[in-house]
Amino acid sequence: MLIIYRTLINIIFLISPFILFYRLLKKKEHPIRFKEKLGLFTKTRKKGLLIWFHGASVGELKSIMPIVLKLHKNPKIKQILITSSTLSSSGIINNLKLKKVTHQFFPIDTNFISKKFLAYWKPSKAIFIDSEIWPNTMLNLEKSKINTYLVNGRITEKTFKKWMMINFFSKKIFGIFKLCLASDKTSYDFLKKLGAKNIRFIGNLKFSKDKNDKNINSSAINKFFKGKKIWCASSTHRTEEFTCGKVHLKLKKKFKNICTIIIPRHIERNKSIKNELESLNLKVHLEASNKNIEKNTDIYLVNSFGKTKLYFNKSKIVFLGGSLISHGGQNPIEAARSGCSILTGPNISNFSEIFLFLKKNNICDIIYNENDLAKKIMLKLSKNNNTKNLIKKIDIIGKKIFNETYNEIFL
């Protein structure tokens, strides 16, 4: 199986310049740093102890920020390397402006590049987040005798079935982890069947609060939103923005001062989203356009990273995307931590346990179409939203999960 995998990944590497060129045209890659994915380094390795974290994208990296911030204060640790695959995640890390933190795009997992990567960075510990597991890197970490951990491990049924098709290989790969911390009970069971040897279920690390996540403020935004009825559609995917536009039109019949905030999952789609919404005769303002926000703006379209908390605090009513399409939903914890009433479509298989917890606490409602969504928002806009008790409960859960996770790996 390893020979087959290495053959396939080498083929991907050979055609990767064409893939990267296409993604550059689509503005999905950094114009200079894309070469990091080919095993070319643009950042310097500092002398001393280095801890390495790897996660696919924004959600995974945000979940480990409380740990990163605590490690950053540790004088023994000289550098924290964070790798990811997406442009949006690099923006989040760069915005932190932490001296010890270095971001690099994760390179293609060929055996040669993997060895080169580890020889250059020489991490003392390697920590993988969620389900980002790459065979060549894992095997080379084992050969280099580097302790490797899985934190907030999340194995979906789809991922589990894929690994089980090559069960003998999965046992070899998952057996490399010194410790796996599962984010939910289902993942715990799946990890056990896949061959992980030391597994613990502590809870989802995304419940932990990032102390560096301060409230962002803007006088222009405060002035514009003052006195308006607001709701937010966050992490939306293709077709969901158009649905939200139609919902806005329904809400506008009842609330003349309604404003809809849309935060797309992939902000590089903003131009097409804007055109789509304007086809409904909606007035759209692009957040980073440097233009004054006109009073008759219908849709406030966010096209920058790391500001969801600002808009959740303004809105308090959030529809989470990726749930009206066959995607599996988006993580609702950040919205819940902000005290928002959460609305989601029925396709939430990726975070079913979290949504179940929120539903039990009457903080989450499932909707099935645009009419459903419009009715629920109308209802919530017409009454007060008080979720202080839930925020306190989540804070307590988050602190416990954070402390146990940190102690398991670093003490």
C-alpha beads as a LAMMPS data file, in Angstrom:
LAMMPS data file: protein, C-alpha beads

411 atoms
410 bonds

1 atom types
1 bond types

-500.0 500.0 xlo xhi
-500.0 500.0 ylo yhi
-500.0 500.0 zlo zhi

Masses

1 110.0

Atoms # bond

1 1 1 0.000 0.000 0.000
2 1 1 2.861 2.352 0.831
3 1 1 4.337 1.836 -2.658
4 1 1 0.965 2.673 -4.256
5 1 1 0.554 5.784 -2.077
6 1 1 4.056 7.007 -2.843
7 1 1 3.536 6.452 -6.560
8 1 1 0.289 8.447 -6.512
9 1 1 1.700 11.303 -4.415
10 1 1 4.734 11.516 -6.718
11 1 1 2.406 11.841 -9.714
12 1 1 0.568 14.649 -7.892
13 1 1 3.917 16.323 -7.244
14 1 1 4.828 16.135 -10.951
15 1 1 1.592 17.820 -12.015
16 1 1 1.495 20.198 -9.016
17 1 1 3.013 23.186 -10.921
18 1 1 -0.025 23.171 -13.217
19 1 1 -2.421 22.850 -10.259
20 1 1 -0.675 25.642 -8.362
21 1 1 -0.656 27.882 -11.433
22 1 1 -4.416 27.417 -11.814
23 1 1 -4.940 28.146 -8.103
24 1 1 -2.747 31.249 -8.384
25 1 1 -5.000 32.535 -11.154
26 1 1 -7.985 31.890 -8.879
27 1 1 -6.177 33.754 -6.059
28 1 1 -6.280 30.651 -3.856
29 1 1 -2.497 30.602 -3.365
30 1 1 0.022 33.122 -2.047
31 1 1 1.830 34.715 -5.034
32 1 1 5.273 34.148 -3.487
33 1 1 4.925 31.585 -0.718
34 1 1 3.136 28.948 -2.851
35 1 1 6.582 27.396 -3.431
36 1 1 6.590 26.244 0.201
37 1 1 4.191 23.525 -0.947
38 1 1 6.949 22.270 -3.248
39 1 1 9.418 21.947 -0.381
40 1 1 11.129 25.318 -0.811
41 1 1 11.476 27.275 2.420
42 1 1 10.849 31.018 2.759
43 1 1 11.172 31.179 6.565
44 1 1 14.190 30.675 8.843
45 1 1 14.595 28.023 11.499
46 1 1 15.737 29.641 14.770
47 1 1 18.145 27.999 17.193
48 1 1 16.593 26.136 20.103
49 1 1 13.470 24.142 20.912
50 1 1 10.764 24.107 18.192
51 1 1 7.205 22.797 18.523
52 1 1 5.295 22.017 15.331
53 1 1 1.504 22.169 14.849
54 1 1 -0.254 21.148 11.653
55 1 1 -3.893 21.677 10.697
56 1 1 -5.706 21.918 7.384
57 1 1 -7.323 25.328 7.653
58 1 1 -8.751 28.149 9.780
59 1 1 -10.967 26.138 12.125
60 1 1 -8.275 23.653 13.064
61 1 1 -5.677 26.340 13.741
62 1 1 -8.015 28.537 15.777
63 1 1 -8.718 25.557 18.049
64 1 1 -5.068 25.350 19.156
65 1 1 -4.531 29.105 19.642
66 1 1 -4.933 28.948 23.460
67 1 1 -2.150 26.317 23.544
68 1 1 0.050 28.342 21.178
69 1 1 -0.341 31.454 23.342
70 1 1 0.655 29.569 26.494
71 1 1 3.674 28.000 24.755
72 1 1 4.649 31.435 23.444
73 1 1 5.218 32.577 27.039
74 1 1 7.473 29.593 27.793
75 1 1 11.122 30.811 27.661
76 1 1 12.392 27.286 26.872
77 1 1 10.499 27.254 23.565
78 1 1 12.268 29.364 20.944
79 1 1 9.967 28.811 17.944
80 1 1 6.471 27.548 17.189
81 1 1 5.994 26.312 13.635
82 1 1 2.426 26.221 12.334
83 1 1 1.685 24.619 8.978
84 1 1 -1.557 24.581 7.028
85 1 1 -2.777 24.261 3.468
86 1 1 -5.053 27.239 2.854
87 1 1 -4.455 30.914 2.162
88 1 1 -7.112 31.962 4.684
89 1 1 -5.352 30.098 7.504
90 1 1 -2.046 31.835 6.775
91 1 1 -3.863 35.177 7.130
92 1 1 -5.141 34.199 10.576
93 1 1 -1.660 33.242 11.807
94 1 1 -0.006 36.352 10.370
95 1 1 -2.574 38.537 12.126
96 1 1 -1.442 37.136 15.494
97 1 1 1.920 38.932 15.203
98 1 1 3.604 36.623 17.712
99 1 1 7.410 36.725 17.522
100 1 1 7.943 33.021 18.158
101 1 1 5.277 31.859 15.707
102 1 1 6.229 30.988 12.133
103 1 1 3.708 29.929 9.501
104 1 1 4.554 27.772 6.510
105 1 1 2.329 26.054 3.977
106 1 1 2.399 22.293 4.388
107 1 1 4.407 20.712 1.566
108 1 1 3.195 17.951 -0.730
109 1 1 3.633 14.687 1.162
110 1 1 6.258 12.993 -1.008
111 1 1 8.862 10.937 0.831
112 1 1 11.720 13.185 -0.356
113 1 1 10.049 16.495 0.541
114 1 1 8.850 15.119 3.878
115 1 1 12.412 14.131 4.853
116 1 1 13.699 17.514 3.673
117 1 1 11.027 19.330 5.694
118 1 1 11.837 17.461 8.931
119 1 1 15.596 17.820 8.426
120 1 1 15.185 21.590 8.041
121 1 1 12.760 22.317 10.905
122 1 1 13.827 19.553 13.363
123 1 1 10.709 19.757 15.602
124 1 1 10.897 18.463 19.179
125 1 1 7.223 17.509 19.034
126 1 1 4.768 17.224 16.148
127 1 1 1.090 17.896 16.848
128 1 1 -1.529 17.151 14.224
129 1 1 -4.974 18.720 14.567
130 1 1 -8.337 17.212 13.722
131 1 1 -7.825 14.645 10.921
132 1 1 -4.854 16.015 8.972
133 1 1 -2.743 12.854 8.720
134 1 1 -0.137 12.324 5.972
135 1 1 1.506 8.872 5.673
136 1 1 5.006 9.816 4.464
137 1 1 5.325 12.539 7.081
138 1 1 4.066 10.211 9.808
139 1 1 6.516 7.451 8.850
140 1 1 9.429 9.877 8.684
141 1 1 8.512 11.352 12.070
142 1 1 8.668 7.833 13.490
143 1 1 12.077 7.212 11.873
144 1 1 13.334 10.511 13.293
145 1 1 12.055 9.472 16.758
146 1 1 9.954 12.624 17.089
147 1 1 6.992 12.266 19.461
148 1 1 3.802 12.774 17.487
149 1 1 0.347 13.632 18.849
150 1 1 -3.180 13.996 17.496
151 1 1 -5.205 16.704 19.258
152 1 1 -8.902 17.372 18.863
153 1 1 -8.950 14.244 16.722
154 1 1 -12.069 14.155 14.578
155 1 1 -12.707 11.146 12.364
156 1 1 -15.918 11.338 10.341
157 1 1 -17.698 8.190 9.183
158 1 1 -16.636 8.953 5.604
159 1 1 -12.956 9.278 6.618
160 1 1 -13.198 6.152 8.787
161 1 1 -14.551 4.046 5.912
162 1 1 -11.748 5.212 3.619
163 1 1 -9.056 4.256 6.130
164 1 1 -10.761 0.913 6.854
165 1 1 -10.415 -0.025 3.188
166 1 1 -6.674 -0.182 3.897
167 1 1 -6.968 -1.323 7.512
168 1 1 -3.525 -2.939 7.736
169 1 1 -1.978 0.356 6.566
170 1 1 -4.118 2.488 8.881
171 1 1 -2.960 0.467 11.904
172 1 1 0.635 1.240 10.970
173 1 1 -0.003 4.997 10.529
174 1 1 -2.313 5.585 13.514
175 1 1 -0.102 3.404 15.713
176 1 1 2.681 5.996 15.348
177 1 1 0.861 8.542 17.517
178 1 1 2.137 8.635 21.076
179 1 1 -1.253 9.977 22.147
180 1 1 -4.579 10.696 20.439
181 1 1 -7.014 13.119 22.073
182 1 1 -10.422 12.565 20.480
183 1 1 -12.815 15.495 20.082
184 1 1 -15.909 13.312 20.464
185 1 1 -16.943 9.781 21.435
186 1 1 -17.527 8.683 17.841
187 1 1 -13.988 9.700 16.886
188 1 1 -12.684 7.853 19.960
189 1 1 -14.288 4.617 18.739
190 1 1 -13.076 5.138 15.175
191 1 1 -9.498 5.858 16.294
192 1 1 -9.481 2.667 18.338
193 1 1 -10.568 0.604 15.321
194 1 1 -8.007 2.335 13.097
195 1 1 -5.127 1.217 15.298
196 1 1 -4.374 4.166 17.585
197 1 1 -2.838 2.767 20.772
198 1 1 -3.201 5.501 23.380
199 1 1 -6.524 7.358 23.081
200 1 1 -8.287 9.714 25.450
201 1 1 -11.573 11.559 25.168
202 1 1 -11.282 14.950 26.861
203 1 1 -13.692 16.981 24.721
204 1 1 -13.615 19.387 21.801
205 1 1 -10.736 21.848 22.112
206 1 1 -12.726 24.453 20.192
207 1 1 -14.695 25.087 23.386
208 1 1 -11.517 26.693 24.803
209 1 1 -11.393 30.474 24.720
210 1 1 -8.557 32.230 22.922
211 1 1 -7.341 34.929 25.353
212 1 1 -5.764 36.754 22.428
213 1 1 -9.156 36.963 20.719
214 1 1 -10.008 40.505 21.789
215 1 1 -13.123 42.348 20.746
216 1 1 -12.390 44.255 17.541
217 1 1 -14.079 47.621 17.289
218 1 1 -14.716 50.057 14.485
219 1 1 -16.420 53.423 14.853
220 1 1 -17.621 53.324 11.227
221 1 1 -19.177 49.877 11.709
222 1 1 -20.682 50.849 15.073
223 1 1 -22.249 53.935 13.509
224 1 1 -23.662 52.010 10.549
225 1 1 -25.158 49.135 12.564
226 1 1 -26.613 51.360 15.302
227 1 1 -30.394 51.059 15.400
228 1 1 -30.505 48.302 12.761
229 1 1 -31.961 44.821 12.934
230 1 1 -29.034 42.527 12.141
231 1 1 -28.478 38.856 11.413
232 1 1 -25.352 37.103 10.192
233 1 1 -24.764 34.242 7.750
234 1 1 -21.326 32.783 8.463
235 1 1 -19.122 30.237 6.642
236 1 1 -21.521 30.170 3.712
237 1 1 -20.845 28.058 0.640
238 1 1 -21.873 28.363 -2.985
239 1 1 -25.692 28.822 -3.449
240 1 1 -26.202 29.628 0.254
241 1 1 -25.419 33.343 -0.215
242 1 1 -28.150 33.588 -2.860
243 1 1 -30.561 31.907 -0.432
244 1 1 -29.581 34.451 2.238
245 1 1 -30.221 37.265 -0.246
246 1 1 -33.763 35.983 -0.836
247 1 1 -34.266 35.654 2.930
248 1 1 -33.190 39.294 3.327
249 1 1 -35.890 40.364 0.850
250 1 1 -38.520 38.532 2.916
251 1 1 -37.261 40.130 6.146
252 1 1 -37.219 43.577 4.553
253 1 1 -40.995 43.451 4.162
254 1 1 -41.305 43.442 7.962
255 1 1 -38.121 45.211 9.092
256 1 1 -37.243 48.286 7.030
257 1 1 -33.947 48.723 8.894
258 1 1 -32.759 45.126 8.388
259 1 1 -29.120 44.419 7.495
260 1 1 -27.655 41.036 6.612
261 1 1 -23.980 40.279 7.271
262 1 1 -22.527 37.544 5.066
263 1 1 -19.148 35.957 5.866
264 1 1 -18.331 33.466 3.082
265 1 1 -16.264 30.387 3.864
266 1 1 -13.987 31.300 0.944
267 1 1 -13.615 35.069 0.612
268 1 1 -12.007 34.808 -2.840
269 1 1 -15.568 34.236 -4.111
270 1 1 -16.670 37.729 -3.026
271 1 1 -16.934 39.237 -6.508
272 1 1 -19.220 36.476 -7.784
273 1 1 -21.248 36.607 -4.543
274 1 1 -21.638 40.386 -4.879
275 1 1 -22.821 40.036 -8.496
276 1 1 -25.233 37.286 -7.495
277 1 1 -26.772 39.368 -4.707
278 1 1 -26.970 42.493 -6.850
279 1 1 -28.986 40.472 -9.374
280 1 1 -31.681 40.450 -6.653
281 1 1 -31.544 44.284 -6.624
282 1 1 -29.827 44.279 -3.235
283 1 1 -27.407 47.010 -2.207
284 1 1 -24.119 45.257 -1.298
285 1 1 -21.192 46.788 0.604
286 1 1 -17.798 45.045 0.466
287 1 1 -16.199 45.275 3.914
288 1 1 -12.628 46.042 2.768
289 1 1 -13.585 48.370 -0.098
290 1 1 -12.514 51.570 1.781
291 1 1 -15.794 53.167 0.706
292 1 1 -18.297 54.764 3.043
293 1 1 -21.110 52.451 4.064
294 1 1 -24.281 53.775 2.479
295 1 1 -27.351 53.973 4.704
296 1 1 -29.474 51.895 2.328
297 1 1 -27.004 48.953 2.351
298 1 1 -28.820 45.618 2.450
299 1 1 -25.899 43.183 2.578
300 1 1 -22.627 43.771 4.394
301 1 1 -20.245 41.328 2.685
302 1 1 -17.122 40.467 4.686
303 1 1 -13.952 39.903 2.665
304 1 1 -11.213 39.721 5.302
305 1 1 -10.017 37.131 7.812
306 1 1 -10.364 36.803 11.559
307 1 1 -13.299 39.124 12.302
308 1 1 -16.165 36.708 12.857
309 1 1 -16.291 37.541 16.572
310 1 1 -16.848 41.242 15.784
311 1 1 -19.850 40.445 13.597
312 1 1 -21.232 37.772 15.931
313 1 1 -21.241 40.381 18.706
314 1 1 -23.115 42.809 16.457
315 1 1 -25.678 40.272 15.323
316 1 1 -26.421 37.669 18.014
317 1 1 -28.363 35.689 15.374
318 1 1 -26.181 33.478 13.205
319 1 1 -26.950 31.092 10.372
320 1 1 -24.060 28.670 9.868
321 1 1 -23.455 27.648 6.261
322 1 1 -22.329 24.393 4.728
323 1 1 -25.560 22.972 6.129
324 1 1 -28.127 23.613 3.383
325 1 1 -25.834 21.777 0.965
326 1 1 -24.167 18.363 1.227
327 1 1 -21.099 19.575 3.095
328 1 1 -21.668 18.513 6.698
329 1 1 -22.003 21.917 8.344
330 1 1 -19.573 24.264 10.092
331 1 1 -18.430 24.316 13.702
332 1 1 -20.904 26.335 15.840
333 1 1 -18.723 26.777 18.926
334 1 1 -17.393 30.281 18.159
335 1 1 -20.931 31.568 17.586
336 1 1 -22.106 29.880 20.796
337 1 1 -19.182 31.347 22.770
338 1 1 -20.305 34.780 21.549
339 1 1 -23.796 34.182 22.919
340 1 1 -25.532 33.901 19.557
341 1 1 -28.746 32.123 18.686
342 1 1 -27.688 29.611 16.050
343 1 1 -29.577 28.490 12.975
344 1 1 -28.352 25.649 10.789
345 1 1 -29.510 23.516 7.909
346 1 1 -29.999 19.749 8.396
347 1 1 -26.617 18.677 6.959
348 1 1 -24.505 18.854 10.122
349 1 1 -22.883 15.414 10.234
350 1 1 -19.396 16.899 10.765
351 1 1 -20.381 18.419 14.122
352 1 1 -23.463 16.436 15.163
353 1 1 -22.442 16.007 18.833
354 1 1 -21.800 19.732 19.293
355 1 1 -25.094 20.685 17.658
356 1 1 -26.895 18.151 19.868
357 1 1 -25.388 19.810 22.962
358 1 1 -26.465 23.263 21.750
359 1 1 -29.945 22.033 20.834
360 1 1 -30.403 20.625 24.352
361 1 1 -29.554 24.092 25.678
362 1 1 -32.127 25.720 23.367
363 1 1 -29.459 27.682 21.532
364 1 1 -29.698 26.009 18.140
365 1 1 -32.546 25.524 15.645
366 1 1 -32.536 23.445 12.475
367 1 1 -34.063 24.970 9.337
368 1 1 -34.712 23.251 6.001
369 1 1 -35.186 26.018 3.432
370 1 1 -35.261 29.792 2.910
371 1 1 -38.850 30.122 4.199
372 1 1 -37.860 28.301 7.395
373 1 1 -34.819 30.516 7.806
374 1 1 -36.801 33.729 7.272
375 1 1 -39.488 32.720 9.805
376 1 1 -36.942 31.792 12.480
377 1 1 -35.011 35.043 12.044
378 1 1 -38.228 37.101 12.188
379 1 1 -39.127 35.364 15.443
380 1 1 -35.701 35.900 16.983
381 1 1 -35.503 39.547 15.883
382 1 1 -38.820 40.157 17.609
383 1 1 -37.667 38.971 21.047
384 1 1 -34.678 39.392 23.365
385 1 1 -31.830 36.926 23.146
386 1 1 -30.279 36.021 26.509
387 1 1 -27.567 33.375 26.489
388 1 1 -25.280 34.512 29.339
389 1 1 -25.715 31.237 31.215
390 1 1 -24.662 29.243 28.163
391 1 1 -21.567 31.425 27.693
392 1 1 -20.539 30.727 31.300
393 1 1 -21.161 27.015 30.847
394 1 1 -19.060 26.896 27.674
395 1 1 -16.245 28.848 29.374
396 1 1 -16.100 26.289 32.203
397 1 1 -16.082 23.371 29.741
398 1 1 -13.449 25.098 27.592
399 1 1 -11.045 25.745 30.485
400 1 1 -11.237 22.117 31.594
401 1 1 -10.572 20.773 28.077
402 1 1 -7.693 23.213 27.532
403 1 1 -5.952 22.379 30.829
404 1 1 -6.236 18.618 30.323
405 1 1 -5.028 18.819 26.707
406 1 1 -2.030 20.982 27.602
407 1 1 -1.077 18.815 30.574
408 1 1 -1.245 15.592 28.530
409 1 1 1.245 16.836 25.932
410 1 1 3.483 19.409 27.583
411 1 1 3.721 18.434 31.260

Bonds

1 1 1 2
2 1 2 3
3 1 3 4
4 1 4 5
5 1 5 6
6 1 6 7
7 1 7 8
8 1 8 9
9 1 9 10
10 1 10 11
11 1 11 12
12 1 12 13
13 1 13 14
14 1 14 15
15 1 15 16
16 1 16 17
17 1 17 18
18 1 18 19
19 1 19 20
20 1 20 21
21 1 21 22
22 1 22 23
23 1 23 24
24 1 24 25
25 1 25 26
26 1 26 27
27 1 27 28
28 1 28 29
29 1 29 30
30 1 30 31
31 1 31 32
32 1 32 33
33 1 33 34
34 1 34 35
35 1 35 36
36 1 36 37
37 1 37 38
38 1 38 39
39 1 39 40
40 1 40 41
41 1 41 42
42 1 42 43
43 1 43 44
44 1 44 45
45 1 45 46
46 1 46 47
47 1 47 48
48 1 48 49
49 1 49 50
50 1 50 51
51 1 51 52
52 1 52 53
53 1 53 54
54 1 54 55
55 1 55 56
56 1 56 57
57 1 57 58
58 1 58 59
59 1 59 60
60 1 60 61
61 1 61 62
62 1 62 63
63 1 63 64
64 1 64 65
65 1 65 66
66 1 66 67
67 1 67 68
68 1 68 69
69 1 69 70
70 1 70 71
71 1 71 72
72 1 72 73
73 1 73 74
74 1 74 75
75 1 75 76
76 1 76 77
77 1 77 78
78 1 78 79
79 1 79 80
80 1 80 81
81 1 81 82
82 1 82 83
83 1 83 84
84 1 84 85
85 1 85 86
86 1 86 87
87 1 87 88
88 1 88 89
89 1 89 90
90 1 90 91
91 1 91 92
92 1 92 93
93 1 93 94
94 1 94 95
95 1 95 96
96 1 96 97
97 1 97 98
98 1 98 99
99 1 99 100
100 1 100 101
101 1 101 102
102 1 102 103
103 1 103 104
104 1 104 105
105 1 105 106
106 1 106 107
107 1 107 108
108 1 108 109
109 1 109 110
110 1 110 111
111 1 111 112
112 1 112 113
113 1 113 114
114 1 114 115
115 1 115 116
116 1 116 117
117 1 117 118
118 1 118 119
119 1 119 120
120 1 120 121
121 1 121 122
122 1 122 123
123 1 123 124
124 1 124 125
125 1 125 126
126 1 126 127
127 1 127 128
128 1 128 129
129 1 129 130
130 1 130 131
131 1 131 132
132 1 132 133
133 1 133 134
134 1 134 135
135 1 135 136
136 1 136 137
137 1 137 138
138 1 138 139
139 1 139 140
140 1 140 141
141 1 141 142
142 1 142 143
143 1 143 144
144 1 144 145
145 1 145 146
146 1 146 147
147 1 147 148
148 1 148 149
149 1 149 150
150 1 150 151
151 1 151 152
152 1 152 153
153 1 153 154
154 1 154 155
155 1 155 156
156 1 156 157
157 1 157 158
158 1 158 159
159 1 159 160
160 1 160 161
161 1 161 162
162 1 162 163
163 1 163 164
164 1 164 165
165 1 165 166
166 1 166 167
167 1 167 168
168 1 168 169
169 1 169 170
170 1 170 171
171 1 171 172
172 1 172 173
173 1 173 174
174 1 174 175
175 1 175 176
176 1 176 177
177 1 177 178
178 1 178 179
179 1 179 180
180 1 180 181
181 1 181 182
182 1 182 183
183 1 183 184
184 1 184 185
185 1 185 186
186 1 186 187
187 1 187 188
188 1 188 189
189 1 189 190
190 1 190 191
191 1 191 192
192 1 192 193
193 1 193 194
194 1 194 195
195 1 195 196
196 1 196 197
197 1 197 198
198 1 198 199
199 1 199 200
200 1 200 201
201 1 201 202
202 1 202 203
203 1 203 204
204 1 204 205
205 1 205 206
206 1 206 207
207 1 207 208
208 1 208 209
209 1 209 210
210 1 210 211
211 1 211 212
212 1 212 213
213 1 213 214
214 1 214 215
215 1 215 216
216 1 216 217
217 1 217 218
218 1 218 219
219 1 219 220
220 1 220 221
221 1 221 222
222 1 222 223
223 1 223 224
224 1 224 225
225 1 225 226
226 1 226 227
227 1 227 228
228 1 228 229
229 1 229 230
230 1 230 231
231 1 231 232
232 1 232 233
233 1 233 234
234 1 234 235
235 1 235 236
236 1 236 237
237 1 237 238
238 1 238 239
239 1 239 240
240 1 240 241
241 1 241 242
242 1 242 243
243 1 243 244
244 1 244 245
245 1 245 246
246 1 246 247
247 1 247 248
248 1 248 249
249 1 249 250
250 1 250 251
251 1 251 252
252 1 252 253
253 1 253 254
254 1 254 255
255 1 255 256
256 1 256 257
257 1 257 258
258 1 258 259
259 1 259 260
260 1 260 261
261 1 261 262
262 1 262 263
263 1 263 264
264 1 264 265
265 1 265 266
266 1 266 267
267 1 267 268
268 1 268 269
269 1 269 270
270 1 270 271
271 1 271 272
272 1 272 273
273 1 273 274
274 1 274 275
275 1 275 276
276 1 276 277
277 1 277 278
278 1 278 279
279 1 279 280
280 1 280 281
281 1 281 282
282 1 282 283
283 1 283 284
284 1 284 285
285 1 285 286
286 1 286 287
287 1 287 288
288 1 288 289
289 1 289 290
290 1 290 291
291 1 291 292
292 1 292 293
293 1 293 294
294 1 294 295
295 1 295 296
296 1 296 297
297 1 297 298
298 1 298 299
299 1 299 300
300 1 300 301
301 1 301 302
302 1 302 303
303 1 303 304
304 1 304 305
305 1 305 306
306 1 306 307
307 1 307 308
308 1 308 309
309 1 309 310
310 1 310 311
311 1 311 312
312 1 312 313
313 1 313 314
314 1 314 315
315 1 315 316
316 1 316 317
317 1 317 318
318 1 318 319
319 1 319 320
320 1 320 321
321 1 321 322
322 1 322 323
323 1 323 324
324 1 324 325
325 1 325 326
326 1 326 327
327 1 327 328
328 1 328 329
329 1 329 330
330 1 330 331
331 1 331 332
332 1 332 333
333 1 333 334
334 1 334 335
335 1 335 336
336 1 336 337
337 1 337 338
338 1 338 339
339 1 339 340
340 1 340 341
341 1 341 342
342 1 342 343
343 1 343 344
344 1 344 345
345 1 345 346
346 1 346 347
347 1 347 348
348 1 348 349
349 1 349 350
350 1 350 351
351 1 351 352
352 1 352 353
353 1 353 354
354 1 354 355
355 1 355 356
356 1 356 357
357 1 357 358
358 1 358 359
359 1 359 360
360 1 360 361
361 1 361 362
362 1 362 363
363 1 363 364
364 1 364 365
365 1 365 366
366 1 366 367
367 1 367 368
368 1 368 369
369 1 369 370
370 1 370 371
371 1 371 372
372 1 372 373
373 1 373 374
374 1 374 375
375 1 375 376
376 1 376 377
377 1 377 378
378 1 378 379
379 1 379 380
380 1 380 381
381 1 381 382
382 1 382 383
383 1 383 384
384 1 384 385
385 1 385 386
386 1 386 387
387 1 387 388
388 1 388 389
389 1 389 390
390 1 390 391
391 1 391 392
392 1 392 393
393 1 393 394
394 1 394 395
395 1 395 396
396 1 396 397
397 1 397 398
398 1 398 399
399 1 399 400
400 1 400 401
401 1 401 402
402 1 402 403
403 1 403 404
404 1 404 405
405 1 405 406
406 1 406 407
407 1 407 408
408 1 408 409
409 1 409 410
410 1 410 411
